Amino acid sequence: MKVLLAGLCLLALAVGATDPKPAPVVKALGVATAPVMVEVFSDFQCPSCKILYEDTLRPLVADYVNKGKVYLIHRDFPLSNHAHSREAAIYANAAFRVNKYEMVSAALFHQQTMWAANGKVEDAVASALSPAELQKVRALIKDPQMSLEMEQDIALGTKANVRQTPTMIFHHKGAAYPVSGRVDYTILRKFIDDLLSK
């Protein structure tokens, strides 16, 4: 019996010592069991991502995500030629911790021209948060976990052969359909309706 207990203790210590990578944080809207899942790889400083967000993703949320037909996942994919996109992604990841991810994302895209030019990302973020929330976010952006989450998204995008932003990857019944660049909502709607009818 003592040998069995000692063996179990050693096994528990060995399992505890192998600290697996934490699962990526999922910044998502909708129901995870929706028939269509869409991963959106985007860059907060990318002008095409701003247009996709404002003209396509907002109606997608209203027409499909809120009705349980599409599960929408945001993935950070900051491009190296955008000086402030990594900082913006880290702020958005921190805002996720205070339940303000969507509001901060909307503010970052809405004010993109301004902060992309002057580098004052926090000004855009502050416009979507209370003073107490901003204080929490300021502390959180120093946590290496925020950068790690962004890097995990980038790794997922690289593995999926994402080459530009925005890129959407539609998943339905085991098949993946990547779509790069801006997509008109009328075309996107037809595509999703076709998937849902299969």
N, C-alpha and C positions, 0 to 999 in steps of 0.2 A: 504493500500500500504506500509506504514511504517513497519507494522508487517511482511509482506511478505519479504521486503528487509532485515529486521533484521534476519529473519529466514534463508534466503539465506546466509547472512554473517556468522551466526553461523555454518551452514552446511559446508561452505567453510573452516572455521577454524578447524572444527572437522575432515574434510577430510585431511587437511594439517597436522594435529597433528598425524594421523595414518600413519606413514612413513613405507610403505611396504618394505620388503627386496628387494634390487635391483636384477634384473634378472642376472643370471650368464653370464659373458662375454664369448662369443663363439669364440674360437680360431679354425678357420675352413678354409678349402680350398674347392673351388668348388661352385656349385650352390645349394642353399638351397632347390630348387624344384627338385633336381635329384631324380630318382626313388629309389635309394638305399642310405641310410644314414649309415655311419659307425662311431661309437664312439670308440676311442682308449684310454683306460685307461692305462697310462704308468708312469714309474719312470725313470727319467734321469740317475740314477745311476745303474739301472738294466741291466745286460749284455744281457739278452734275449730281452729286449726292444730295445737296441742298434741294435741287429741283425735284429729284426723285422723292425725297422726304415730304416736301410740301405739296406736290401735285399728284403723287401716285400712292405713297404709303398712307397718308391720312385718309383718303377715301377707302383704301383697302381695309384699314382698321374698322371704319364705320360699317362697310358692307359685308365683310367676311370674317374678320377677327372677332369682332363683338358678337357675331352670330354663331360662333363656334365652328366655322368652316375652315379657318386658316389659323395656324399657330405661327406667329411672327417672332423671329429671333434676330436681335441685333448683334453683329460681330464687328469689333474694331479692326480696321485695316488701314492704319495711317500710312500715307505714302511718304517716302523720304524727301521728296521735293517740296513738301508742305512743312514749313518751319515750326508751326504751332499745333499741328494736328495730334501729335502724341500727348502734349499737355492737355489738350481739350478732351481726349479720350480718358485720360487719368482723372480729370475732374468729373466727367460723366460717370465713371466707375465709382468714384467716391460718392457722388450724388445718389447712386443706386442704394447705398447703405442707409440713406435717410429718406428712402422712398420717393425720391424726386428725379429719378432718371429721365422719365419722359418729358418733364417740364424743363430740365436742364438741356436735354437734347434739342427740344424745340427752340430754346433761347439761343443755343450755339448755332443752329442752322439759320435762324432768323437774323442774327447779328453777325453772321459770318464775315461779311465784307469788312466790317469795322475791326474786329479782333484779329482777323487775318493780316490786316495792314499794320495795326499798331502793337500787336502781340499781347494785348490786355485781355486774355482769355477769362480771367477771374471776373472782370466787369460783366461779361455776358452771363456767366454762371450766377453771379450775385443778383442779377435781375429776376431770377427764378426762385430764389431762396429767401427765407426769413433770416435775420441776423444770427439767430441761434443755429439754424441749419448751416449757414455759411461757415460759422466757426467750426462746426463738426467736420464739414467737408475740407476745410483748410488743414485740420489735423490729419484727416484720413489720407490726403494726397501724399503725405510723407511716408505712408505705410508701403513697403515694397510690394505688398500683395496687389495694390492697384496696378502697378506696372506689369506684374506677373500675369494678371488677368488679361491685360491688353496683349501681351506676348502669346498667351495661349490662343487667343482669337486669331492672331497673325499666323500662328503655326497651323491652325485649322484651315485657314484660307490658303496657305501655301500648299498644304496637303491636297486641297481641293482644286489646285491649279488656278487660283484666283490671280489674275494678272492686272486688273484695273478696278477702279471704283467708279460707280457702284457695281457690284456683282450680286445678283440674287440667285440662290440655288433653291429650286422647288423640289420637294420630296413628296412622292405620292406612290403608295403601294410598292415600295422597294426600289423605285426608279428615281434618279436625280436628273433634273433639268437645269443646267446653268444658263443664266441670261446676264450678259454684261452690258453696261451702259444704261442710259435713261430709257425708260419704257413708258409709253403713253398709257394712261390708265384704261382707256377703252380697249386697247390691245391686251393688256394684262388681264382685264376682266374676262374677256373672251377665252384666254388661255386657261384661267382658273376654272371657269365654267366647264370647259372641255375636260379638264382633269376630274372635276367633281362628277361628271356624267359617266365616267368610265367605271 
